Amino acid sequence: MSPGDLEKLIASQISECEIHVQGGEGKYHVSIVGDIFDGLNSVKRQQVVYKVLNDHITSGVIHAVTMQLQTVTESGS
């Protein structure tokens, strides 16, 4: 799965966010900025993203994911 494919997958289920994905060969860094994370702690934020990725993690297409998840206010955007 290319970083672009992963960005599209995430964007299809998590709307109104700025999404950037880097990496490949099953290892990715995902950066998402959006108000969807308002009021959520870091574990809850990750759960939002894992809900989208779980099928691909289970299948082995994705081995490792590093996440940077922020609200718009936290990012300074």
Secondary structure, DSSP 8 states (H G I E B T S, - for coil): --HHHHHHHHHHHS-S-EEEEEEETTEEEEEEE-GGGTT--HHHHHHHHHHHHHHHHHHTS--EEEEEEE-HHHHT-
